[in-house]
């Protein structure tokens, strides 16, 4: 009996251990709860409510009226909606493709040992990403001003070219917005590519130099193949970002969003907060959601195929 009693666990210690574990778990949930609360309020609820609101007519204050698929019929019969899709893809292509090419070249230069003050140049190239939106609006308002004294128009006048209405003509407005996108994001992607290049063994470049490889051959045969995962990530995020393009068109065009430069997000914003038509705005948001899903699936399929081909090779 004494041996049995000595092997019994003190009942007062077990609940205390359970209380400590429960208290630790509650503390952990408490610290992570702000993220989930904010996500539920500002993330999940707006998404679910947009799907619900797409089937109603609502001005944001009055009573909601069920209209079925009328909102979708409206946007699919609206030429401006299709213009916004086309503008989004054109501006995205004009702003993203040169951005990735220049980001790789700039990152390669900043990663080179021949460049002095590399940290200074890295800071300078990253500055546009953290620049205030108001400052961006002022800078590009001067650069692409419609008047002859605008910076670009002044340069064109030196070649006897008439001033261009940058915020009203079909291609100039796209070029101006794409330039703004390029200027703001090229530094961000440069830093990402630079981080990827710093993980490439230096011995590969040294061996290539010994074999007589030029800089272009080093980029084509060493840098680009080794940066394939980083490049896929940048292309993926840049594609999603270009489809969500809103700030740059709104900065450049203001509330008077013209058909020549309106993007999909700007289109649904205009319907919601200028025309007070939250139903059609929600329908446009759902259309944008499915377009992003389709492009994401295509991107993932391409990525998986490239990964399989790399393993086979």
Secondary structure, DSSP 8 states (H G I E B T S, - for coil): -HHHHHHS--HHHHHHHHHHHHHHHHHHHHHHHHHHHHHIIIIIHHHHHHHHHTTEE--SSS--EE-TTHHHHHHHT-HHHHHHHHHHHHHHHHHHHHHHHHHHHHHHHHHSTT-SSHHHHHHHHHHHHHS-HHHHHHHHHHHT-SSTTSHHHHHHHHTT-----TTTSHHHHHHHHHHHHHHHHHHHHHHHHHHHHTTS-HHHHHHHHHTT--HHHHIIIIIHHHTHHHHHHHHHHHHHHHHT--HHHHHHHTTS--TTT--HHHHHHHHHHTS--HHHHHHHHHHHHHHHHHHHHHHHHHHHHHHHHHHH-
